[in-house]
Amino acid sequence: MTERRGLTVFFTDGTKMQLDYPKQAPNDIATLLKVKEILASRQLLVECDGVLLLFPFENIKYIEAHPAPRDLPGYTIKGATVAGATV
């Protein structure tokens, strides 16, 4: 499980933080369960360089994760492309 993953957290104040980390789950089902657990808790917890970072969802505009998990909640819109955006 040495594959690398990445997150970019975009905050409501216009700043962002990029995180690089190893694969966290052994399979797609476990990844889906982790995603659901994070959504239910309304916070993102990250152990980073020996420090715990806690990001309340109220401070997050959106999160970009790559690569996207293969299994996602059933209500996920799949196959989208960005046609235009404003910040």
Summary of the structure (lengths in Angstrom):
residues: 87
radius of gyration: 13.7
end to end distance: 35.8
largest distance: 39.3
contacts: 160
relative contact order: 0.23
helix: 20%
strand: 39%
